[in-house]
Amino acid sequence: MAAQQTAPGRGLRVVAIGGGTGLSTLLKGLKRYVLSPAEMVCEEPESPTIRDLSAVVTVSDDGGSSGRLRKELNMLPPGDIRNCIVALSEDEALLSKLFRHRFEKGSGLEGHSFGNLFLAALTSLTSDFSEAVRLSSEILLTRGHIYPATTSNIELEALMEDGTRVRGETRITASKGRIKELFLVPANVGPMSQTLEAIAHADLITIGPGSLFTSLIPNLLVRGIAQAIVESRATKVYICNLMTQANESLGLTAADHIRALNRHAQKQIFDYALLNRTPASDEMKAKYALEGACQIANDLDAIEALGVIPVLGDYLEEAQVARHNTARVAQDLMQLARNRTRGDRP
């Protein structure tokens, strides 16, 4: 296993696991470190670089354009995958803008994004969603590989604290109850072999940011993924959300998020947790308070008690919503991974 680890300065192998806007946002930050072998020759030996970047993406979405295509064409939901393809492509390229284009009118077209329809067409041609994803990535010249967490058609089911069960991601997100445990239906689904191989060879594995129960945990429930993460010699980092989320994580601290991930994986996963220390503005706090949400509390002692090293950074950026500063997150992730390969501590 040690022979598969990348020497410092020659590029890291990185696997980013998640879903929703959180994963695609992170990929934009990591992409700037991805160099081809030819480009790497010109880099200074100590420059932080990525030689191989893989995204593992949850495929449980059943709402919006993705949900409609899933129901009508019996295919995996393409939305989160599409966002990752665009994130890893050249942002200014016409094809990237085309993939993001959403039709505002038209019978049958309204609400669909071109990227979703493109993936649907390629899936129909190849009869293989994962091959459609690979071909789409090739067409857009992405700087990385994108793997669905599973190629099986799955649904989410949540056991709520009041004992009721809620089936389907959209219904779970809309539910007012607190989620106790999450399940995949069917339960015993497997990942792509490429996913397990990428995890086994990784120098850095990240989980998050993203919705705890509908973007992050579903990946860990796919048979073999959690065990592969534990067995990998990679540096494993949880990137904590900035704010709690209605119907997903209200009232949960940073340590609570880690506990939920470990509980569903049935493993202790993380070496580090990246935590934001920048306070939100009063205006942003008031906006989130309307949904009962607030900044996630960094309970550092509880995190350390879980065997996880907290790493604090100024990661908050404010726009219409709170977003991670992807450049700072990516920079700190690269530093953690390179420290670990050198045997240093932060």
N, C-alpha and C positions, 0 to 999 in steps of 0.2 A: 504493500500500500504506500509506503513512504516514497518509493521510487516514482510514484505517479504524481507526487506533489511538485509544483512548479518552483523552480529556483527563483529567489528574489530578484526583481529587476527584469525578468524575462517574461512577465505577464502572468496574471492570475486567472484561474478558472472560477467563474462566479455563477451561482444558481440563485435566482430571485423567485420566491414562491409567493403567490397571492392571487389577487383578482381586483376587479373594479378599477376605479381611477387611481387608487393608491399604487398598484403595481406599475401601471403605465407611466405614472409620474416619476417613480423611482427609476425606471428604465431610461428615461430621458437624461437623468443625471449620470447613470453608469455608462451610457453609450459613449460619452466623450472620452472615456478611457480605453475604448475598444480599438485596438490597432491590428492591422493585417500583419503577417510575418514580414512583409517587405517594409512596412512603416516602422515596425519594431526595431529593425536594424539601425535605423537613423536616430532612435531614441537614446538618451543618456541611460546608462545601465541602472541607475537608481530611480528613474522616473516611474511613477505608478502607472501600470498599464494592465489591461485585460486582454488575454489572448483568446478567451472563449467565454461568451455570455449566454446563459440559457434562462428562459422564463418558463415557470410551471404555473399554469393558469387554471383556476377553477372553472367548471363548466356546468353550473347549476342554475343559471339565470333562466327565468320563465316569464319575464315581463317585457314589454315594449317590442321593438323590432325583433330582437333575438327570440323572444317568446313566441311571436307570431310565426317566424320561420321554423322554429323548433316544432310547433304544432302542425303547421301546414305541410312541411317537407320532411318531417321525421328526421331532423338533423340535430347535431349538437348546437347549442346557442353560440353564435359567432361574435357577439358584441365585445366582450372583454378581450378575446383573442385579437379582434380587429384593432382595438385601442393599443395593444402591445406591438402589433405589426407597425402601426403608424409611429409609435414612440421610438422604435428602433430604426426607422427609416430616416432618410434625410428630410428634415422638417420643411424645408423650403421647396422640395420637389413637388411638381404638379400632381403626381400620383398620390402623394400623401394627402394633399388637400382634397383630391377626388375621393379617397377612401373615407374621409371625414364628412363628406357632403351628405346632408340629410334632406330628403324630398319633403317639401312643405305642402304639396298638393298632388292630386292625381289618384284616381280610383285604384286601390290596391298598392300604390306606391307611397302614399302619404305616411310619414313617420319612419320609413325605412332609410337606413344609410346605404350609400353606394357600396361601401366596404362589406357590409353584411350580405348584400345581394351578390357581390363578386365572389365571396366565400361560398355562398349557397350554390352559385353556378359551377364553381370549380369542384365542389363536393359532388354535385350531380354528374359531372363529367368523369371524375376519377372514382366515384363510389367509395371515397375514403377521405374523411374530414381531416385527418392528420396530414395526408398528402396534399390536400387543398391548402392547408396552412403553410406547409413547406414551400409550395409553389408560389403562393402569395408573397411570402417573405423573400423569395428569390427575385420576383418581379420588382418589388420595392427596394431591393438591395439593402435589406436590414443588416444591422451589425449585431447579429445574435440569432439564437435558435428559440423557437416558441413551441412549447409542448402543452397540449391539453392535459390536465391532471389525470384524466382517464378518457378513453374513447367510448366508454359505456354511457348509455342514456340514463342519467341519474336524476333523482329528485332529492330535495332536502326535507327532513321531518324533524320538528323540534318538540321535545318534551318540555312543557312549561312548568314553572314552580307550583302551579295550582293543580298539576296532574293531567291537564288536557294536552292533546297532541295537535300540532298544526303542520299541514303538509304543503310544500311548495314555497320557494324563496319569496315570492311576492307576498303571500299570505303571512309568512313568518315576519317579514319586514314591517308589515302593516299591523301586526298583533300588538296589543297593549300590555301583554303579560311579560314576565321576565323568563328568559330561556334558561333552563336547567341543563339540558343535554341535547346534542345534535346528532342526527343519524343520516346515513345515506340510504336511499332506497333505489335499487337493491343494495344490500350492505357489502357484499363480497366482490367488489369491482377492483380491477387491477390497473396499474399505470402502464404507460408505454415503456418498453425496455430502454429507450434512449433517456428517459427521465431518470431511471435508477442508475444508469451509467454516468450521467452528468453529475448526479449527487455523489456517487462514489469517488469521482475524480476531482471534486471541487476543492478549492482553497478557501472559498467563502460561500456560505449559504445564508440568505436573508429570508425572513418571513415578515410581511407587513411593509408599509402600513396598509390598512384596509379594514373593512367591516369585520369584526371579530368572528361572528357566527356564519356570515354568508359569503365572505371572501377568503378568510384565512383557514378556519377550522376544516372546511370541506376537503381541502387538499390533504390534510393529515389523516383523514378517514379512509382515503384510498389505500387499499391493501399494499403494504410494503414500503410506502413512502416514509412514514415516521421512523421505521426501523432503519431504513437506508440513511436517513439524516443522522441518527444516533451513531451508526457504525462509521460514517464518513469522518475523516480526520480534519475536515474543514473547520474554519472559524464560523460559529453559528450565532447569528445576530437577530434579535427581535427589534424591529423598528416600530416603536410605540406610536399609536395615533396621537393627534394633538388634542382632540376633544372627545368627550363621550358622545355616544350616538343613540338617538331615540330608538327604542325597541330592540336595541342590540347590547348596549353597554352602559346605560345610565347608572351612575353610582359606583361604577367599577374603577378601581385604582390601576396604576400600571402593573403592580404585582398581581392583581386579580386577573388581568389579561393574560399574563404569563401562566398563572395557575390553570386557567381555562384551556389554554393551548396544550399544556403538559397533560392535563387530565384527559383530553380527547385523544391525544397521541399515545397515552399510557406510557409516556417516556418523559424523562427530563431532557429537554432539547438544547437550551441556549447557554452560550458562554457569556454573551454580552446583551445589553438592552440599550438602544439609543433612545434618549429621552429629551424632549424639548424643555428648556428652562426659560424661554422668553415669555413673559406674561402677555396675554391678549389685551387688546385695547378695550376700553369700557364699551365702545360701540359693538365690537365683536362679541363680547361677553353677553351683552343684552340681546343680541340677535339669536345666539344659541340658547339663551335662557328661555326663550319663547317655546322651545321644545323640551325644556327641562334639562338641557345639556350644558356642560361646562368643561373647562380644561381638565385634563386627566391629572390626578394627583400623583406625584412622584414619591412614593413611599419607599425610600432608598433602603432602609433597614430590612424591610420585608422582601425586597428584591434580592438583596445580598443573602438573606436567609434561604432563598431558593437556589443558591449557588450561582447566581448570575451577577456579573459585574456591570453596574450602571455607568453609562457614558453620557454626560450632559452636554448639550449643544444648543446653539441659537438656531433652531430649525423652523420656527414659525414665520410664515409669510401670510399677509392678509390681503385678500381681494374681496370678491363677493362672499367667499367662504375662507376658512382657515386651510392653508396648504403648506406642505413641507417645502423648505428651501432645498431643492434637490441637489444643487451643487455642493452645499455644505454636508448634506447627508452622505452623498457619494464620496466626498473627500474623506470623511471620517471612517466610512466603511473600508476604503482602500487602505487607510493607515492602520486600522485594526488588523486587517488580513496580512499586511506586510510585516507588522510587528510580530504576529503569531508565527509566520514562516521563518522569521529570524530568531524566534524563541524569546522575544522581548515581552514585557508586560506594559500596558498603557500607563 
